Amino acid sequence: MSPHEQCLYEDGRVNLGPAFKADAPGQYARLRDRGPIHPAHFHLGLRGWVVVGYDLAREALTHPGLLKDSTPAAEALTAAGYVLNKPSVGLGAQMLEADPPEHGRLRRLASAAFTARRTAELAPRVEQIAHDLIDALPAAGETDLVEAFNAPLPTTVIAELFGIPEEHHADFRRWSSYALQVASPEHRPALAGLHALLADLIAAKRRDPRDDLLSALVGVRDEQDGRLSEEELVGTAMMLVVAGHESTVNLLGNATLALLRHPDQLRRLRERPELLPGAVEEFLRYDTSVERSTSRYAAYDLELGGVRIPRGGIVVVALGSAGHDAPQAEDTDPSVLDVSRPGARHLAFGHGIHHCLGAPLARLETAIGLRTLLSRVPELELAVPVDSLEWIGSGIIRGVRSLPVRYRLA
């Protein structure tokens, strides 16, 4: 083991901290060479296992003994500083942290508001926002693409979708960016801020409903059988806005960075924009923004990939790693970025009952965002060395904090 690799291990466990996250693709490749599952250190002193192989990842994501109910791990979680059974402290009472049958009820009710029709109808507005953001740039120069384009595009889309007033957009963007960075000191204040904002907006939508998703969720809460409790309503809204915003910000960033690092692929996509839908799947496979799943807890002693997981054991799935281990069509090399790859296989949106409800919206925003960027910005290159980019250091999200570029508009 090299000195670089040794610094990422502690007591025989992989340390999934900032040093690991800065080179996550390379580190996961080394782990896959050694096996599909490894003991790991998480944030706040928690220990568990990380699954890095594709087949075992699919098994773990649907394993009947790996649940979202954290009761078996309560002692370890409490010792690490988690506040249990207080939904407003975290992402709230929502389907991402629920098991059947509650999960099915929550997902069914959320799906009644977050429909495929509503997503499809967003396309013209997403395109308009993307072009407005490009129009706001000087004709040429340098900019941070995260702040100028990648972040405001999904921020504006999700804020308008939920009917969040413009005066709250800056707070919404800041709080959302920290909501999934669990080791950041801004994490809990961000969650509290989002919770309070959405609770206030829900009360306003109940008094004066509008044609937006939050009003639709309130309608589901107040009208349907098996309806959402008030805390479930706030939790569902928090989960949808955070997951629907932060994952797309970083998917756009990772995709753009991948193209800038592979100019041949950038050129191919400019020349053949019809490849974009498939290219989005390739970006999801190659360097997805949701690097790891949320935690699952062993409901009983079980075996996973030949490893004994005791009751209460914490298991996370490295979704980004699984995409590099998934069998691809025509036996193509999964380590290579190929925007023309047919039917790229990945687990970027999860697998099983927790498959991402907002996947169609993420695909829509990413395809429109990249198409607009490539058509409106014919000259685009990194303005700094790639090894100077700072990656988000904690949590399940993978992405750069900023992406300085030089550009010229068409």
FIDREN-141684 format. One record per residue: residue in one letter; y, z, x of N, C-alpha, C in turn. Coordinates in steps of 0.05 Angstrom, whole numbers, padded with zeros to 5 digits, always signed. Each point is the difference from the previous one (the first is absolute). Layout:
BEGIN
AYZXYZXYZX...
This chain:
BEGIN
M-00024+00000+00017+00024+00000-00017+00025+00000+00018S+00019-00018-00006+00024-00002+00017+00018+00024-00006P+00019+00006+00019+00019+00022-00005+00016-00004-00026H+00007-00026-00006+00014-00006-00025-00016+00008-00024E-00026-00006+00001-00017+00006-00023-00004+00031-00002Q-00003+00013+00023-00005+00029+00000+00023+00015-00014C+00025-00009+00004+00022+00014-00012+00000-00002-00031L-00016-00017-00011-00002-00003-00029-00023+00016-00011Y-00014+00015+00017-00022+00016-00009+00005+00030+00005E-00010+00017-00017+00003+00028+00003-00024+00014-00011D-00014+00015+00017-00025+00014-00009-00020-00020-00012G-00001-00024+00012-00020-00019-00009+00008-00014-00026R+00025+00004-00009+00010-00013-00025+00022-00019+00006V+00002-00021-00015+00022-00019+00002+00025+00013-00011N+00022-00001+00016+00026+00011-00009+00016-00023-00013L+00002+00001-00026+00014-00022-00015+00030+00005-00002G+00012+00009+00022+00028+00006+00000+00017-00024+00008P+00025+00005+00008+00019-00022+00006-00010-00018+00022A-00012+00011+00021-00010-00017+00023-00021-00019-00010F-00018+00009-00018-00020-00018-00011+00013-00021-00018K+00018+00008-00017+00012-00019-00019+00017-00021+00014A+00011+00006+00023+00016-00020+00015-00017-00024+00009D-00026+00005+00003-00018-00022+00008-00025+00001-00017A+00004+00003-00027-00022+00004-00018-00021-00023+00001P+00008-00026-00001-00020-00021+00001-00018+00001+00025G+00012+00005+00023-00016+00002+00024-00018+00024+00000Q+00010+00023-00010-00016+00024+00000-00023-00002-00020Y+00005-00012-00023-00021-00004-00020-00022-00019+00011A+00009-00020+00015-00020-00019+00012-00018+00015+00019R+00011+00019+00016-00017+00015+00018-00019+00018-00015L+00010+00012-00022-00017+00017-00016-00023-00016-00014R+00006-00024-00010-00021-00016-00012-00022-00007+00019D+00007-00003+00026-00020-00006+00020-00020+00023+00003R+00009+00024-00008-00017+00024+00004-00014+00009-00025G+00008-00011-00023-00013+00007-00025+00019-00001-00023P-00011+00001-00025+00017-00003-00024+00014+00025-00010I-00007+00024+00011+00013+00024-00009+00003+00020+00023H+00022+00014+00001+00006+00018+00022+00014+00026-00009P-00006+00022+00013+00015+00025-00006+00029-00003+00009A+00018+00012-00015+00028-00005+00005+00017+00024-00005H+00023+00001+00014+00022+00019-00005+00020-00014-00017F+00008+00012-00023+00021-00010-00016+00026+00017+00005H+00020-00003-00017+00024+00015+00003-00004+00029-00008L+00018+00017+00009+00000+00029-00007-00025+00014+00007G-00014-00010+00020-00024+00014+00010-00025-00005-00016L+00001-00017-00020-00024-00006-00016-00020-00017+00015R-00025+00004-00005-00022-00015+00013-00017-00013-00021G-00012-00023+00007-00017-00014-00018-00013-00023+00014W-00003-00022-00015-00013-00024+00011+00016-00025-00009V+00001-00020+00018+00013-00025-00007-00021-00022+00001V-00001-00016-00021-00019-00023-00002+00015-00025+00009V-00012-00014+00019+00014-00024+00011-00015-00026-00005G-00025+00001-00008-00016-00024-00005+00002-00010-00029Y-00001-00026-00004+00004-00012-00026-00022+00009-00020D-00025-00003+00006-00021+00006-00019+00000+00030-00007L+00004+00017+00020+00000+00029-00006+00026+00008-00015A+00022-00015+00005+00024+00005-00015-00004-00005-00030R-00013-00022-00006-00005-00006-00028-00018+00022-00013E-00019+00009+00016-00018+00021-00010+00016+00026-00005A+00017+00007+00020+00015+00025-00003+00019-00001-00023L+00013-00023-00005+00019-00002-00022-00012+00002-00027T-00026-00003-00002-00014+00001-00026-00021+00022-00001H-00002+00016+00021-00021+00020+00002+00003+00022-00021P-00021+00005-00016+00003+00020-00022+00006+00028+00010G-00006+00006+00025+00004+00027+00011+00027+00003+00014L+00015-00022+00003+00026+00002+00013+00022-00004-00021L+00012+00023-00008+00018+00000-00022+00029+00007+00008K+00018-00002-00019+00028+00007+00005+00005+00030-00006D-00019+00013-00013+00003+00029-00006-00002+00015+00027S+00022+00013+00007+00001+00014+00026-00010+00029-00001T-00011+00009-00022-00009+00027-00003-00019+00009+00022P-00020-00017+00008-00018+00009+00021+00014+00004+00027A+00023-00012+00004+00015+00002+00026+00024+00018-00003A+00001+00016-00021+00024+00016-00006+00007+00019+00023E-00019+00012+00012+00006+00020+00021+00013-00014+00024A-00011-00023+00008+00012-00014+00023+00027-00011-00007L+00004-00010-00024+00025-00012-00008+00022+00022-00002T-00007+00023-00011+00019+00022-00002+00008+00010+00028A-00019+00002+00018+00006+00008+00027+00018-00019+00014A-00001-00026-00007+00017-00020+00012+00027-00002-00012G+00005+00016-00022+00026+00001-00012+00003-00016-00025Y-00022-00011-00010+00002-00014-00026+00004+00019-00023V+00016-00008-00019+00004+00016-00024-00017-00012-00022L-00021+00013-00007-00019-00011-00019+00008+00006-00029N-00009-00017-00018+00004+00003-00029+00029+00002-00009K+00018-00012+00016+00028-00003-00008+00008-00029+00003P-00006-00016-00020+00003-00029+00002+00028-00009+00008S+00021+00014-00008+00027-00009+00006+00007+00001+00030V-00016+00015+00015+00004+00001+00029-00008-00025+00014G-00020-00014-00010-00010-00024+00012+00007-00024-00017L-00019-00019+00000+00004-00025-00016-00005+00005-00029G-00006+00024-00008-00003+00006-00028-00028-00004-00010A-00003+00006-00026-00026-00003-00013-00003-00030-00008Q-00016-00015+00015-00002-00029-00005-00027-00010+00009M-00006-00025-00007-00027-00010+00002-00010-00002+00029L+00018-00003+00019-00009-00002+00028-00014+00025+00009E+00007+00023-00012-00013+00025+00008-00018+00011-00021A-00010-00017-00018-00017+00008-00022-00028-00012+00002D-00020+00014-00010-00027-00010-00002-00007-00006-00029P-00021-00016-00005-00009-00004-00028-00007+00027-00013P+00005+00004-00026+00010-00020-00019+00031-00002+00000E+00013+00020+00012+00030+00001-00001+00012-00025+00012H-00012-00010+00022+00010-00024+00013+00001-00024-00019G-00021-00004-00015-00001-00022-00019+00021+00002-00021R+00005+00024-00010+00020+00004-00021+00028-00006+00012L+00006+00010+00024+00026-00004+00012+00005-00029+00007R-00020-00013+00011+00003-00028+00008+00003-00018-00025R-00015+00006-00020+00001-00016-00025+00028+00001-00012L+00011+00024+00000+00027+00004-00012+00022-00013+00017A-00003+00003+00026+00020-00013+00018-00002-00030-00002S-00024-00010-00002-00004-00029-00001+00012-00012-00026A+00002+00017-00021+00011-00010-00025+00030-00006+00003A+00013+00013+00020+00028-00006+00005+00004-00020+00023F-00017+00002+00020+00002-00016+00024-00018-00024-00003T+00008-00019-00016-00017-00022-00008+00003-00024+00018A-00020-00018+00000+00001-00025+00015+00023-00017-00009R+00005+00000-00026+00023-00016-00011+00026+00009+00012R+00004+00027+00000+00025+00011+00011+00003-00008+00029T-00021+00001+00016+00001-00008+00028+00007-00029+00003A-00014-00018-00015+00005-00029+00003+00029-00007-00008E+00011+00014-00019+00027-00006-00009+00021+00008+00021L-00008+00015+00020+00019+00008+00021+00006-00021+00020A-00017-00021+00002+00002-00020+00022+00028-00012+00003P+00013-00010-00021+00027-00011+00003+00020+00020+00011R-00002+00025-00009+00019+00021+00009-00006+00007+00030V-00025+00002+00008-00007+00005+00027+00011-00022+00018E-00002-00025-00008+00010-00022+00015+00030+00001+00003Q+00014+00007-00022+00029+00002+00001+00009+00022+00019I-00013+00023-00001+00007+00022+00018-00004-00009+00029A-00022-00013+00005-00006-00009+00028+00022-00019+00010H+00008-00019-00016+00021-00019+00008+00027+00014+00002D+00006+00020-00017+00025+00014+00002+00001+00016+00026L-00022+00011+00009+00000+00015+00025+00005-00019+00024I-00012-00024-00001+00005-00019+00022+00030-00009-00001D+00010-00005-00024+00028-00009-00003+00019+00021+00011A-00007+00025+00000+00017+00021+00009+00002+00002+00031L-00018-00014+00014+00000+00000+00029+00021-00019+00011P+00012+00006+00023+00016-00020+00015-00018-00024+00006A+00013-00023+00007-00015-00024+00004-00019+00002+00024A+00006+00016+00019-00017+00004+00024+00007+00026+00013G-00019+00011+00016+00006+00025+00014-00025+00016+00003E+00003+00027+00000-00022+00018+00002+00001+00020-00023T-00023+00009-00010-00001+00019-00021-00026+00015+00001D-00001+00023-00013-00025+00015-00004-00012-00011-00026L-00022-00014+00003-00011-00013-00024-00011+00020-00020V-00008+00023+00009-00009+00021-00019+00023+00007-00019E+00023+00006+00012+00023+00009-00017+00013-00023-00014A-00001-00024+00011+00015-00022-00012-00017-00014-00022F-00026+00001+00002-00017-00017-00018-00025+00015-00009N-00017+00009+00018-00026+00011-00007+00001+00024-00018A+00019+00018+00005+00003+00024-00017+00015-00006-00026P+00023-00013+00001+00015-00003-00026-00013-00018-00020L-00018-00018+00008-00013-00017-00019-00018+00016-00019P-00020+00014+00010-00017+00016-00018+00014+00024-00012T+00020+00011+00015+00016+00022-00011+00014-00008-00026T+00013-00023+00001+00015-00010-00023-00019-00007-00022V-00022-00013+00006-00019-00009-00020-00011+00025-00015I-00010+00020+00015-00013+00023-00013+00021+00017-00015A+00024+00001+00011+00021+00016-00013+00008-00013-00027E+00002-00027+00000+00007-00014-00025-00024+00001-00019L-00024-00002+00010-00024+00002-00017-00001+00026-00015F+00008+00022+00014-00001+00027-00012+00026+00008-00013G+00020-00017+00002+00025+00007-00012+00015+00022+00014I-00002+00001+00027+00014+00020+00016+00028-00010+00005P+00020+00015-00008+00028-00009+00003+00007-00006+00029E+00019-00019+00004+00006-00008+00027+00011+00022+00017E+00014+00020-00012+00012+00022+00015-00022+00018+00013H-00024-00003-00009-00022+00016+00011-00017-00016+00020H+00006-00026+00004-00017-00017+00017-00002+00010+00029A+00022+00010+00011+00000+00009+00028-00018+00024+00003D+00003+00020-00018-00017+00024+00001-00029-00008-00005F-00005-00018-00019-00027-00009-00006-00013-00012+00025R+00014-00018+00014-00010-00012+00024-00007+00021+00021R+00019+00019+00005-00005+00020+00021-00023+00018-00007W-00001+00009-00025-00022+00018-00008-00027-00014+00001S-00001-00025-00009-00025-00015-00001-00010-00004+00029S+00018-00004+00019-00009-00006+00027-00014+00025+00013Y+00007+00024-00010-00012+00024+00012-00023+00011-00018A-00003-00010-00024-00019+00012-00019-00029-00001+00010L-00007-00019+00017-00027-00003+00010-00002+00008+00029Q+00021+00010+00013+00000+00008+00028-00005+00031+00000V-00025+00008-00003-00006+00028-00006+00007+00019+00023A+00002-00009+00024+00007+00018+00023+00030+00001+00005S+00015-00016-00015+00029+00000+00004+00013+00025-00014P+00020+00012+00013+00014+00022-00014+00015-00009-00025E+00004-00026-00003+00013-00011-00024-00019-00004-00023H-00027+00004+00005-00020-00007-00020+00004+00015-00026R-00001+00026+00001+00002+00016-00025+00027-00002-00013P+00022+00001+00015+00026-00005-00014+00001-00027-00014A-00012-00020+00012+00000-00027-00012-00015+00000-00026L-00024+00013+00000-00016+00002-00024+00015+00015-00022A+00013+00022+00008+00015+00016-00020+00024-00017-00011G+00013-00015+00017+00022-00016-00010-00009-00022-00019L-00022-00013+00007-00011-00021-00018-00009+00012-00026H-00013+00023+00001-00010+00013-00024+00023+00006-00019A+00022+00012+00011+00023+00007-00016+00013-00025-00012L+00004-00021+00017+00012-00024-00010-00015-00012-00023L-00027-00002+00003-00016-00013-00021-00002+00017-00025A-00001+00026+00004-00001+00018-00024+00026-00003-00016D+00023-00002+00014+00026-00003-00014+00001-00028-00014L-00010-00021+00014+00000-00026-00012-00018-00002-00024I-00023+00013+00001-00018+00000-00022+00013+00012-00025A+00014+00022+00004+00014+00013-00022+00021-00019-00011A+00014-00015+00017+00020-00019-00009-00012-00024-00015K-00024-00009+00010-00013-00023-00013-00011+00009-00028R-00008+00025-00002-00009+00010-00026+00022-00001-00020R+00024+00008+00009+00023-00001-00018+00009-00028-00006D-00001-00017+00020+00011-00028-00003-00019-00019+00014P-00023-00007-00013-00019-00018+00014+00011-00028+00004R-00008-00012+00023+00009-00027+00007-00025-00017+00005D+00005-00025+00008-00022-00018+00006-00007+00002+00029D-00012+00023+00008-00009+00005+00027-00026+00015+00000L-00013+00002+00024-00026+00012+00002+00000+00030-00006L+00021+00013+00008+00002+00029-00005+00001+00006-00029S+00016-00016-00015+00001+00003-00029-00027-00006-00013A-00015-00020+00011-00026-00006-00010-00020+00023+00005L+00002+00012+00024-00017+00024+00005+00007+00023-00018V+00025+00004-00006+00008+00021-00019-00012-00006-00027G+00000-00026-00008-00012-00008-00026-00030+00006+00000V-00014-00005+00022-00028+00006+00002-00004+00030-00002R+00017+00015+00013-00002+00030-00001+00003+00010-00028D+00018-00012-00015+00008+00012-00026-00015-00012-00024E-00014-00023+00004-00010-00013-00023-00031-00003-00001Q-00013-00003+00023-00028-00006+00000-00018+00024+00000D-00024-00003-00011-00021+00021+00002-00008+00004+00029G-00007+00025+00006-00008+00006+00028+00024-00003+00018R+00023+00005-00010+00025-00007+00013+00004+00017+00026L+00019-00009+00016+00007+00014+00025+00014+00026-00006S-00006+00021+00015+00016+00024-00002+00027-00006+00014E+00019+00018-00003+00026-00005+00012-00002-00001+00031E-00017+00017+00011-00003+00000+00029-00015-00025+00009E-00020-00008-00016-00014-00025+00007+00019-00024-00002L+00018+00000-00019+00019-00021-00002+00018-00002+00025V+00011+00022+00009+00016+00000+00024-00017-00007+00024G-00024+00011+00002-00018-00007+00023-00008-00029+00001T-00005-00012-00023-00007-00028-00001+00023-00017+00008A+00024+00007-00009+00024-00015+00008+00005+00003+00030M-00004+00024+00011+00004+00004+00029-00020-00017+00016M-00025+00001-00009-00021-00016+00015+00006-00029-00001L+00009-00011-00023+00005-00028-00002+00024-00009+00016V+00022+00016+00000+00023-00008+00015-00004+00002+00030V-00013+00022+00009-00005+00003+00029-00019-00021+00010A-00023-00002-00013-00020-00020+00009+00010-00028-00003G+00014-00006-00022+00010-00027-00005+00023-00008+00017H+00013+00020+00013+00023-00006+00017-00007+00000+00029E-00009+00023+00010-00003+00004+00029-00022-00018+00012S-00021-00005-00015-00021-00017+00010+00010-00029+00004T+00016-00010-00018+00010-00027+00001+00022-00003+00022V+00017+00020+00003+00019+00000+00022-00014-00006+00026N-00021+00015+00005-00014-00002+00026-00019-00023+00001L-00011-00010-00022-00016-00024+00000+00017-00024+00008L+00024-00002-00011+00019-00021+00008+00006+00002+00030G+00005+00025+00010+00007+00004+00028-00023-00008+00018N-00024+00010-00007-00024-00006+00017-00006-00030+00000A+00003-00013-00023-00005-00029-00002+00020-00016+00017T+00025+00008-00002+00021-00014+00016-00004+00004+00029L-00006+00025+00008-00005+00005+00028-00024-00015+00011A-00021-00002-00016-00024-00015+00008+00007-00029+00004L+00016-00012-00017+00008-00028+00003+00018-00003+00025L+00018+00018+00005+00017-00002+00024-00016+00003+00025R-00022+00015-00001-00017+00003+00024-00020-00023+00003H-00003-00017-00021-00018-00023+00000+00015-00025-00009P+00017-00011+00017+00018-00022-00008-00016-00024-00011D-00024-00004+00009-00016-00023-00011-00006+00004-00029Q-00005+00025-00008-00005+00006-00028+00026-00001-00017L+00022+00008+00012+00026-00002-00013+00006-00029-00005R-00005-00017+00019+00006-00029-00002-00018-00012-00022R-00026+00008+00000-00018-00011-00020+00008+00007-00028L+00009+00025-00004+00008+00009-00027+00026-00013-00008R+00018-00006+00018+00025-00015-00007-00007-00028-00008E-00019-00012+00014-00007-00028-00006-00017-00002-00025R-00015+00021-00006-00018-00001-00023+00004+00025-00018P+00022+00002-00014+00006+00023-00017-00021+00004-00022E-00016-00020-00006-00020+00003-00021-00022+00020+00009L+00000+00006+00026-00020+00019+00011+00008+00029-00006L+00023+00005-00011+00011+00027-00002-00018+00019-00016P-00011-00007-00023-00017+00019-00015-00023+00010+00017G-00014-00018+00014-00022+00008+00017+00010+00015+00025A+00024-00008+00010+00011+00013+00023+00006+00029-00006V+00009+00006-00024+00005+00028-00008-00025+00016+00003E-00023-00011-00009-00026+00014+00003-00006+00005+00029E+00006-00020+00017-00004+00003+00029+00017+00022+00012F+00025+00002-00009+00018+00021+00010-00011+00028-00009L-00009+00001-00025-00012+00025-00010-00025+00007+00017R-00015-00019+00009-00024+00005+00016+00008+00007+00029Y+00019-00015+00011+00005+00001+00028+00016+00026+00008D+00020+00007-00015+00015+00024+00006+00013+00011-00025T-00017+00012-00017+00009+00009-00026+00019+00024+00003S+00017+00004-00020+00019+00022+00001-00011+00027-00008V-00021+00000-00016-00014+00026-00006-00023+00002+00019E+00005+00013+00022-00019+00002+00022-00025+00015-00008R+00004+00022-00014-00023+00017-00008+00002+00008-00029S-00023+00006-00011-00001+00010-00028+00010+00029-00001T+00006+00010-00023+00004+00028-00004-00027+00015+00003S+00001+00026+00002-00024+00015+00007-00019+00002-00024R-00026+00000+00008-00021+00007-00019-00015+00024+00011Y-00011+00016-00019-00013+00025+00007-00029+00000-00009A-00017+00009+00018-00029+00001-00007-00005+00022-00020A-00010-00009-00023-00006+00019-00022-00025+00016+00006Y-00017-00010+00019-00024+00014+00008-00008-00011+00027D-00019+00013+00013-00009-00010+00026-00011-00028-00003L+00008-00018+00016-00009-00028-00002-00002-00013+00027E-00012-00024+00001-00001-00015+00024+00014-00026-00004L+00016-00008+00020+00016-00025-00001-00002-00013+00027G-00013-00024+00001-00003-00014+00025-00015+00015+00020G-00020+00016-00009-00016+00016+00019+00013+00026+00009V+00024+00006-00011+00014+00024+00008-00001+00020-00024R-00006+00025+00006+00000+00021-00021+00028+00008-00005I+00008-00001-00026+00026+00009-00009-00004+00025-00017P+00009+00023+00008-00005+00024-00016+00018+00001-00025R-00008+00016-00019+00017+00004-00024+00028+00008+00009G+00020-00014-00011+00028+00006+00007+00010-00017+00023G-00018-00016+00013+00008-00017+00022+00020-00021-00010I+00019-00006+00017+00021-00019-00007-00006-00027+00013V+00000-00021-00016-00006-00027+00009+00023-00019-00007V+00010-00015+00019+00019-00021-00005-00012-00027+00009V+00009-00021-00012-00010-00027+00006+00023-00015+00013A-00006-00011+00024+00020-00017+00014-00001-00028-00012L+00017-00004-00020+00000-00026-00014+00008-00023+00019G+00018+00005+00018+00008-00021+00019-00022-00007+00019S-00015+00020+00008-00023-00006+00018-00021-00016-00014A-00006+00006-00026-00021-00013-00015+00005-00030-00001G+00025-00009-00002+00006-00028-00001-00008-00015+00025H-00001+00014+00022-00008-00013+00025-00030+00001+00004D-00014+00013-00018-00029+00002+00002-00013-00015-00023A+00016-00009-00019-00011-00013-00024-00011-00028+00007P-00023-00008-00011-00010-00027+00005+00018-00021-00012Q+00008-00020+00016+00018-00020-00009-00014-00027-00004A+00011-00017-00016-00011-00026-00005-00003-00016+00025E-00021-00016+00002-00004-00018+00022-00002+00015+00027D-00006+00027-00002-00005+00016+00024+00024-00003+00020T+00025+00001-00011+00023-00002+00017+00006+00027+00014D+00015-00001+00021+00006+00024+00017+00020+00018-00015P-00008+00024-00008+00018+00017-00015+00022+00012+00016S-00001-00002+00027+00021+00011+00017+00024-00019+00001V-00004-00024-00010+00021-00021+00003+00015-00003-00027L+00027-00002+00002+00016-00006-00023-00002-00029-00007D-00008-00006-00025-00003-00028-00008+00010-00003-00029V+00024-00011-00003+00012-00002-00027-00014-00020-00017S-00018-00015+00011-00015-00019-00016-00029+00010-00005R-00005+00025+00007-00027+00011-00003-00008-00001-00030P-00023-00012-00007-00007-00001-00028-00011+00027-00010G+00011+00010-00022-00011+00023-00013-00002+00025+00018A+00022+00007+00013-00001+00023+00018-00009+00025-00015R-00020+00014+00012-00011+00024-00013+00013+00025+00013H+00007+00019-00017+00012+00025+00010-00003+00021-00021L+00009+00025+00007+00000+00022-00018+00028+00012-00003A+00020-00017+00004+00028+00009+00001+00009+00014-00026F-00012-00008-00022+00007+00012-00026-00021+00020-00009G-00018+00008+00019-00021+00018-00007-00024-00014-00013H-00017+00016-00012-00025-00011-00011-00010+00020-00021G-00011-00009-00022-00010+00018-00020+00021+00007-00020I-00003+00024-00012+00017+00008-00022+00029+00004+00008H+00005+00005+00026+00027+00005+00009+00013-00025+00012H-00011-00024-00005+00013-00024+00009+00028-00002-00011C+00019-00008+00018+00028+00002-00006+00009-00015-00025L+00012+00015-00018+00010-00012-00026+00022-00019+00005G+00016+00004+00021+00023-00016+00006-00005-00024+00019A-00026-00006+00005-00006-00022+00018+00013-00026-00007P-00001-00008-00026+00013-00026-00007+00030+00000+00007L+00014+00022-00004+00029+00001+00007+00004-00002+00030A-00017+00014+00015+00003-00001+00030-00004-00029+00010R-00020-00013-00011-00006-00028+00008+00024-00018-00008L+00010+00004-00024+00022-00017-00009+00025+00004+00018E+00008+00025+00005+00024+00005+00016-00004-00011+00028T-00023+00004+00012-00005-00008+00027+00001-00030+00003A-00013-00015-00019+00000-00029+00001+00028-00011-00003I+00015+00010-00020+00027-00010-00005+00018+00008+00024G-00002+00024+00010+00017+00009+00022-00005-00017+00025L-00025-00005+00007-00006-00016+00023+00009-00029-00004R-00005-00012-00023+00008-00027-00006+00030-00003+00003T+00015+00019-00011+00029-00001+00002+00010+00002+00029L-00012+00019+00014+00008+00004+00028-00006-00025+00017L-00024-00012-00003-00007-00023+00016+00016-00025-00007S+00008-00003-00025+00015-00023-00008+00030+00002+00006R+00010+00025-00002+00029+00003+00004+00008+00007+00029V-00020+00008+00016+00006+00009+00027-00017-00016+00020P+00009-00024+00007-00017-00017+00017-00002+00009+00029E+00018+00017+00009-00002+00011+00027-00001+00031-00003L-00022+00011+00010-00005+00029-00003-00017+00009+00024E+00010+00020+00014-00016+00011+00023+00007+00029+00004L-00018+00015+00013+00004+00028+00006+00024+00002+00019A+00017+00020-00004+00023+00005+00017-00006+00021+00021V-00023+00013-00001-00008+00021+00018-00029-00005+00009P-00009+00011+00023-00028-00002+00007-00017+00014-00021V-00023-00012-00006-00017+00010-00021-00010+00028+00006D-00003+00007+00026-00010+00027+00006+00022+00021-00002S+00025-00008-00007+00021+00020-00004+00003+00007-00030L-00015-00013-00018+00002+00005-00028-00012+00028-00006E+00013+00015-00018-00010+00026-00007-00015-00001-00026W-00025+00010+00000-00017+00000-00023+00002+00026-00015I-00003+00000-00026+00000+00024-00016-00023+00018+00011G+00007+00025+00005-00018+00017+00016-00019+00017-00015S+00002+00002-00027-00018+00018-00015-00005-00012-00028G-00021+00010-00012-00007-00009-00027-00017-00025-00001I-00004-00010-00024-00019-00022-00005+00013-00028+00004I+00026-00001+00003+00014-00025+00002+00002-00009+00029R-00004-00027+00004+00004-00012+00026+00023-00020-00002G+00020+00003+00018+00022-00018+00000+00020+00009+00021V+00018-00019+00007+00021+00007+00019+00025+00011-00014R+00013+00018+00014+00024+00012-00013+00023-00020-00001S+00001-00018+00020+00020-00021-00001-00012-00025+00013L+00012-00023-00006-00010-00026+00011+00024-00016+00008P+00011+00004+00024+00024-00015+00009-00008-00029+00005V+00016-00018-00011-00006-00029+00003+00026-00015+00006R-00003-00023+00014+00021-00020+00001-00007-00022-00019Y+00021-00012-00013-00006-00019-00021+00022-00020-00003R-00006-00022-00013+00020-00019-00009-00008-00010-00028L+00018+00000-00019-00006-00009-00027+00001-00030-00002A-00014-00011-00020+00000-00029-00004+00027-00008-00012
